[in-house]
Amino acid sequence: MTKRTPLNGVAKRQWSNADWIWSSKVWTLLLLTAWAVRGDPNSPPKTTDDLENLTLEQLVNVRVTSVSKEQTDLFASPAAISVVTADDIRRLGITSLPEALRLVPGMDVAQITANEWAVSARGFNAEFGRDLLVLIDGQTVYTPSTAGVFWNAQEVVMEDLDRIEVIRGPGATLWGANAVDGVINVISKSAKETQGLLVSSSAGSAQQDTATVRYGGELASNLYYRVYGTHSDVSDFTDSNGKGAGDGWDSTLGGFRADWQPPSQNILTLQGRYYYSEAAQPIEQVTLAPPAVLLNSEKEFNQGGNVLGRWTRNVSDSAQWTVQAYFDHVEQNTGFGIEYLNTYDVDLQDRFSLGSWNDIVWGTGYRYQVVGETPTFELNWTPETQYIRLFNVFGQDDIMVVPERLHLILGSKFEDNSLVQWEVEPNARLLWTPSKNQTLWAAVSRACRIPSLFELDSRLNAAAFQPGPSSPPALVSVFGNPEATAEKLLAYELGYRIAPTKSLSFDLTGFYNVYQHLLVQVPNATVIEASPPPPHLLISSTYQNAGSGDTYGIELSGQWRVTENWRLTASYSWLGTQLTPASVFPQSPQQQFQVRSYLDLPYHLELNGAVYVVGQNTSPLSVGFQEIPSYVRADLGLIWRPCKWLEVGLWGQNLQQKEHIEFSAEQTHVLTEIPRSVLAKVTVRF
C-alpha cells in the first residue's frame, strides 16, 4: 500500500543546464532593464497609499496581528511570520489564494489539477494539508471530515485583499488545535478602503477567465459598505498522456461587507457571502462484479454561504476587547457522495495591561458543527451524521523583562473537543531586540491535530482486482479508528532578523519538530468478507497512532531595495525528515528557492518577475505514492498604469516548460500537467 511510483522513469530528474540557462535569460532581461532605467526622472508618479512606495524599513515593519492577536511590527515578532501584500498579488497577476502562498518562504504549494492544490508548511504535504489552520477574515475554513481545506471553494475578490499573514510553525496557543505547522490568516480591506466602483476582467490561455464588479459607498456618517460579485471559468488541463484531464471548473461568488466606525472607540463589522462552483474531476470508482477500478469524470459541485459579525471596542491604547460570531453552511459533492457542514461559532477576546510590565490577552470560544455524509460504495461513514462540540479558553502574558529590549511571552490554550479528550497547548517565547535593526527570538511550543472524521469513522474502498483465475476477487479498503487520539507536536524554533542597511534585510529561522502519535495506516490480516457481495478477500488497513518522528530545517529570506524603483526578494528553505515508519509518509521537497523582482519603469510601466525552484518530492495516491521530479517555474509580467483609474497587465506564467507535473491527486492515478500560459487583465476604478 506504500508503493512509490516513478513518473515515466524520470523521477530522479535534476535541474538541467537548459533549465538554468533559460532562467538566467529571464533575470538577465530584468537586470539590464533595471540598470537602464535606474533613477530615471521620467518614472511614473507614485501615490502615497501604494505599498510599493514604502521604504524597505517600512516594509519589514508591516503591522501584523496573527502572532499575538494584537498589532505588532513584523520585524519584532517572536515567530516565523511572512506577509503577502496586496501589491505582491497585483504585480504578479495572482488569481487564487494558493498561488499567493507560493511567495512565502518554506511553504510547499503544488497545483494538482485545474481546480485543486496541495498546500503545507514544513512537510506532510497532501491534497488535504492536515496541519495548517486557515482563516479568512476571522472564519476558520478547516474541514473536519478530511482535516484540510478545499482550496477551490475559497474564492475571494483578490483586489479586496489587504494582506495574507502566514505563520510557519505552531500557533495553537492563540489559534487552537490544527494550527500545528502553520497558520494562514487572510485579511480583507475594510469597506472604507474600497469606496467607489471597480470593474476587472481577465482572460488567458490556461489561467482562469474572470469578471469582477465591486461597488463601495457610505450609507451614513462613518457607515461604509461594499457589494461585489465575481465569476471565474477555467478550461481543462491535459494529463501526462497528452489527453484532456477533464478537470475544468467555474465558480460564482457574491457578497457584502459593512463597517461602522463612529467617533467613539467602537468598530462594528458585518459581512456575508454566497458561492457556487462546479468542477469536472477524474475519479477512480471501484466495482466488485467484476473486480475493477474504473476511471470516470464526475461533475462535482461546492456551494455555501456564511455571515459574520464582529464588535471591537478600543478602551485605550493598551486595552481592547472583541466579540465575534459567524454561521457557515457548506454543501459539496466530492465525487464520493454529498457532504454538508453547518458551523456555529462565537469568540470573545480581551486584552489589557497589568502595570507597565505585563500585556495580557485572554479569550474563550465555543463552536458547534453538524456534519452529514451521503454514503457510496467507495466511501461510507458511521454514523452518517456527526455533531462536533468545541470549547476553548486561552491566555497569554507578554512580560517586559527589560524595557524595549527583552520580552518573555508565556501562554496556553485549553480545548475540549467532543472527538477527543481535553488538549493543552502551551508555548514560551523569548524576544530580544539588542538594537533597532536586530531581533533574536526563540520558542518552545506544543500543538495537536484532531483526527478527521475520515480517520475516525469512515471506510474507503480504494481498489479491487482479481488475484487469480480461481481466487475470489480482492477488495482493498482503509478503515477509520474511533479510538484514534490527537497527533502531538513539540516544536523548538530559533529566529534572527537583521537590517544592516536601510535598503537590505534578512530573516533566518531554524526549527526542530518532534511528532508523536501520528496517524498512519496499519495493515490488518486478510480475511474473507461476504458483504458487500460477492464474497471476496478483504485486504485492509486501519488508522492507528503508530507514527512518530522528527523534522528539522532552515528558512532564509532577504529583501534588497536596489534603487528607488527596483526591489528584489529571495528565499531558500531546506527540510530534513526522520519519520517512522518512513514508507508511509510522503516526502516534501528537501530544498526550495525563489527570487522575485519588482521594477518600476518609465511611462507608467512595471516589469515584475519570479522564478521558483522546487526539489523532488513524493505525493500520496489512493494506494501508494507518486514520485514527482524537481522543476523550475518562471513568471514574467508587464503592467501599465497610465492613471489612477486604469491598470492593464499581461503575464506569462510557467514559462520555463511547456508543462510540468507538481503533485498527484488522491482520488485517481491520472497525473495532470500544469501548462505554460498567458494571462491578460484590465482593471478600472472610479
Secondary structure, 3 states (H helix, E strand, C coil): CCCEECCCCCCCCCCCHHHHHHHHHHHHHHHHHHHHHCCCCCCCCCCCCCHHHCCHHHHHCCEECCCCCCCEEHHHCCCEEEEEEHHHHHHCCCCCHHHHHCCCCCEEEEEEECCEEEEEECCCCCCCCCCEEEEECCEECCECCCCECCHHHCCCCHHHEEEEEEEECCCHHHHCCCCCCEEEEEEECCHHHHCEEEEEEEEECCCCEEEEEEEEEEEECCEEEEEEEEEEEECCCEECCCCECCCCEEEEEEEEEEEECCCCCEEEEEEEEEEEEEEEEEEEEEEECCEEEEEEEEEEEEEEEEEEEEEEEEEECCEEEEEEEEEEEEEEECCCCEEEEEEEEEEEEEEEEECCCEEEEEEEEEEEEEEEECCCCCEEECCCEEEEEEEEEEEEEEEEEECCCEEEEEEEEEEEECCCCEEEEEEEEEEEEEECCEEEEEEEEEEEECCCHHHHHEEEEEEEECCCCCCCCEEEEEECCCCCCCEEEEEEEEEEEEEEECCEEEEEEEEEEEEEEEEEEEECCCEEECCCCCCEEEEEEEEEEEEEEEEEEEEEEEEEEEECCEEEEEEEEEEEEEEECHHHCCECCCEEEEEEEEEEECCCEEEEEEEEEECCEEEECCCCEEEECCEEEEEEEEEEEEECCEEEEEEEECCCCCEECCCCCCCCCCCEEEECEEEEEEEEEC
